[in-house]
Amino acid sequence: MPSSIENQHSDSCAAALLTPRGRGAVATIRVTGELISVAAAINACFHAANQKSLEAQPLNRIVYGLWGQGSNEDLVICRLDQNTVDIHCHGGMAAVERILSDLEINGCSRNSWEQLAKFTSTELAVELQDRLTAATTFRTAEILLRQSEGLLKSAFEKLLPGEGQAFDAAQYQSQIEQLLHWEQFGIHLTSPWRVVLAGRPNVGKSSLINAILGYERSIVFNEAGTTRDVLTATTAIEGWPVQFSDTAGIREQADELETTGIKRAEQMMNSSDCNLVLIDVSQPEQADDLRLISQWPDAIIVAHKTDLPHRWKQPLPSGAIAVSSITKSGIDLLLKRLIQKLIPEVPEQNSPVPVTSRQLQILHRALQALNQSDQSVYTSLIQQLLS
């Protein structure tokens, strides 16, 4: 049962750990809410060296003191504004848990940093922070950081007329189309580009993924139908996150179990960002090879096993890249071609890029409202982006 203090203050005072969980040199806990509630929770536990209460501490001043009554924890606090205090303590989770528990006992609800952000920030700011924490490479994090520092918000604000300005539908339509130009790019900053490897059995799909990743992640075995499920692995190429999927060997003459794997492979190919179709040039071409090449004309063709004697009789498909997973020859060229296909252009440094499904859905609906000359709906939608 919560105490009477918790009942009195939990709705007006919240605390959350801002730094990652785990061992570290310093941890930061943020407490926010009504000043009377924040002060009551912190004054009950924190004893400043200058012997002043929280309310008497100046803003943006680091204050040293001890936490607790018995086994004291030395730490510093800083009042960021009238309603926000940061507590900087030792980075071990024991110290963090103790402080959060003390705050909870004294009236602060315990939240995640995401929940805390929702109380103090706009939805746009929260989702940009969330996407930044989901970045897996420095290159994507740099782009997301620029968006979160006001670049995207500024672009959204320009979609509404300023005071005294006329409503220019053509201008707003052009600006939205520029934003939507980066639709797929923005989503992939935190969701890897998906690449599917396909080919008939034993063309070396698993060996190629292993060579690209630099370690053995896939199944390699000289028996048709070995890979019946889709195996995935994610890596970074030129700073971009890419997920490779190793699929079942595709052939016309397949047993029932193989057929299930082949169907899953084809489903993956239909929804991928790029497909690699492998052919084994150490063997004469087969009907399954030619059918795959014809069925997936947009795929990158990989002429595989070039370290072995060449027995492919027909001219290789146009644009095919010769690769050996054993000697690693051709892999650099293959990856370069792959990135060119996945990411044909990169936005300029100061280009705004929408990065969530919510943002994109609203932009599409706003564009539709402009096309229907519905200024009221359009304005409401853009305000949703900024609210």
N, C-alpha and C positions, 0 to 999 in steps of 0.2 A: 504493500500500500504506500503511495507517495505521502510524504510528510506535508504538514500544513504550509511549510515554507515553499515546497515544490509547487503546491496548488496555487500559491499566491503569485509566484514569479515565473513559472516555467513558460507561460505564454509570452512573456515580455523580455526574456533573457535566454540567449542561446550560445553554446560554445562548440567549437569544432577544431580538430587538428588540421592545420593547413599543410604541414610538411608531410612527406611520404612516411608511411608506417615502417617500422624497422629501426635498427640501430643507426645512430648518427651523432654528430657533434652537438647539434642544437636542434630543438624542436620548437615550432611556433603554434600556439593555441590562440585562436581569436574568440573573443567574447563580445557579443553585440546585443543591443536591446535598449530598453528604457534605462536612463541613467540611474534611477533609484534602484532598479533591480540589479543592474551590472555592479553598482557600487556595493550593494548589500552582499552579493556573492563573493566579490573579491576582498572586501574589507574583512570578511569573516576568516579569511585564510592568509592574506598577504600582509606582512609587517614591513613597511618601507623603512630603509635606513634613515631617511629624513623625518620619520615619525609622522608623516602627513597621511591623511586618508586619501582614497582614490580621487574624490571630488576636488581635493585641494591641489592635486598634482597638475602641473601645466601640460598643455597639449604638446605632442611631439617631443617630449623630453623623456630620455631613458632613465628609469628609476630602479635602483638596486634594492633588494630586500630579501626576506626569508619567507618561505611558504610553509604553513602548518604550525601546530602547537607543540608537538613533541619532537619527532625527528625532522628537523627543519631542512628544507630544500632551498638552496640559494639560487636566485633567478632575477631577471629584470622584466619590467613591464613598460609599456609605452601606450599612452592614450593617443589614438589617432584622431579622434573627434569626440564630440559630446556623448556619442553612443557606442564607440568602438574602442576596445582595448586589446592589444596583443601581448601575450605572455610568452617570453623566450626562456626556455628551460633546458636542462640537459637532455640530450637526444634519445636516451634509452627509453624503451616503452614503459618501464616500471614508473619512472618519474611522470611521464605523460598520463598514464592511467590514474595515478594518484591525484594529479591536479584535476583531471576531468571528473573523477569521482567526487572530489571535494566540491567542485563547482555544481555538480548535479545535486548533491546533498543540500547545498545552499541556494537552490532555486533555479539553476540554469538547465535547460533541456540540452541533451547531448545530440549533436547532429553531425552529418558528414559535411565536408566543405562544400559539396554541391548543394545540399539543402540550405546551408547558411547563405550561400551566394544568392539563392532564390529569394531570400528575405530582404537582401540589401542591394540587389542589382536587377537590371532589366533582363528579360528572357534572352535578348540578343547577347548581352554580355556573358550570361551564364553558359549559353550553348557554345560560344566561342572559347570560353575557358575550358569547357568540357572537351571540345575538339582538339584543343592544344595539348591537353593531357593524353589524348589518344594517339598523338603523332608518334611514329616509330622510327623516323630518320631525322637527321639535322636539317635536311633540305626541306622536308615538308613542314617541320616545326617552325622554320624561319618564315615561311609563307603564312602559316597560321598565326604566328605572333604578330606579324604586320596587320593582319585582319583584326586581331583582338585589340590592337593599340589605337583603333579608331578609323582605320582605312575603310572598312566595310560599313560602319555606322555612318560615316560621312557620305558615302555613296548612296545609302538609303535615304538620308536626309535630303539629298538633292533631288529625290523623286517627288518631293512636295514643293509647291511654290512658297517662296518667302513672303514676308509681309509686304503687301502692295504689288506683288508680282502677279501676272496673268497666268492662267493655267494653260501650259503649252503641251498638249497631248502628244504631238509629234516628237518633241524633244524627249519626253519621258519614255515614249516607246523605244526610241533609239538607245537610251541609257539602259533600259531593262534588257534589250536584246544584247547589248554589250556584256551585261552581267551574265546572262544565260549562255553566252558563248563559252563560258568556263564551267558550265554545269557539270559535265562528267569529270573534269579535272578537279574541281573543288571537292566532290564526293570522294574521289580516290585519294585525297590527301590523308585520309584516315581509314580508308578501306582499300586494300591492295588491288592493283590491276590483276585480272584473272587470265592466266594463260593455260590452255589445255594442250597437252601433247597427245597426238593420235597417230594411229598407224596399225597395220596388220600385226599379228603376234610376232614377237622376236625381232622387230626392227630396231630395238635398242632404246625405247622410250625411258625406261628406268635408268639405264646406264647414262643417258644424256642428262637427266635431272641430277643424278649423283655428281656428274662432272661439273654441272653449273653450280651446284650448291657447295661443292668441295668436300662433301662427306656422304656416306652411304645412307640415304634416307628411303630409297625405294627398293622394291623387290627385283632382284636380278636372278633369273633362273631360266634355263633353256628348255622351256616346255610351254606350248601354246595354252593360253588361258590362265597363266599364273596370276596375273593381276586382274581379279574379277571385281574389285571395288575401286573407288577413286581415292588415290592417296595424294595428299596435298602437302606442300612445304612452301614457306614464305621466306623471301630474302630481299635484299636491296640491290638494285642495279642503277648505277649512276645517281644514287641517293633517292631513288623512287621505290616504294614497296611493291613487290610483285609476287603473286602466289602462283606456283606451278602445280598443275594437276596431272598425275600419271594415271592414265585410264586403261581400261581393258583393251586388248588387241581386237581390232575390228576385222571381221571376215564373214563372208557369206555362209560358209559351212561351219556352224558353231552349235555346240550342244545347248541344252536348255539353260544351264547355269551360266555359261558364257554369254548367251543372248541377253540375260538380265544385265550383265556388266556392260555389254555393248550399248544397250538402250540408255543406260546411265551416262556412258561416255558421250553419246550423241546429244543428250539433253544438256550436258555440260558445255559442249561445243556450241550449241545454239545460243547460250547465254553468256559466253566468255567475251573478253575484250579482244583476244587474239588467239588463233589456233596455230599450232605447229604440226604439220603433217610430215611424218618421218617415212622415208623410203630407204630400204637396205640396198645400196648399190653394189654390195658384194654378192648379190643374188640376181638372177634374171627377174625382170619385172613380172608381176602377177596381176590378175584381173582386179584383186582387192586394192592394189596400189593405185591403178589407173582410175578405179571408181572413186576412191577417196580424193584424189587430185581433182577430179571433175566435180565432185559433190561440194568441195570446199574451195572455191576459186580465190577467196580472199585470204586463205591461209598462207603462212610462210612455209615453203617446202624445204625440208632438211634432207639433203642427200647424205645419209649416215653410213658409218663404217668405212670411211675412205682409207683407213689404214690397211684394209684387206684388198686383195686383187679385185679390180673393177669388172663386174659381170653384167651390169645393166646394159641392155642392148639398144634401147631407144635413146634418142637425145634427151638429156635431162630437162625437166620443165623449166620454163623461163624464170629466171630469178632464184633458182634453187641454190642453197648455200651448202657447200661441201664441208662436212664436219666429221671429226673422229673423237669419240669420247675417250678413247685410249690415249691418243697422243695430244688431245686437247686442241688440235688444229681446227680453225674455223669457228671456235666457240666465241671468241671476242667479236668477230664479224657478225655472228648470229645475234648476240646480245645487243650490239649496236643497232642492227636492223630492227630488232624487236622493240627497243625503246623509241626509235623513230616512228614506228607504227602505232605504238601505244600513246605516245606523247609527241605529236607532230609539232606542237608549239608550246612554249612556256610563257606565262604572263610576265609583263614587265614588272619591275620591283614595286611600283606604286599602283598596280592594277588591283581594284577590288574584286574579290572572288567569293561568291556565296559558297558555303561549305556544309550546309545541312539540308535534309529533305524538306524541313519546314520552310526554310527560306526560299527554296526553289519552287515549292508548291504555291506559296503566296505570290512570288514573282510571275509565275505562269498565269495565275488567276487575275493578277493586276493587269497583265498584258491583254488578257481576254476582255476585261472591263474597259480598257482603253479602246479596243477594237469595236466595242458595243456602245461607245460614247457614254459610259456610265461613270461619271466623275465621282459620284457619292460612294459607290462600291470601291472604286479605285483608291480613293483617299483613305477609306476605312482599312483596306488591306495594307497599304503602306504604313499606316499607323500601327498595325499589328506587328510589323517588322521591327518597329522602334520601341514598342511599349515595354 
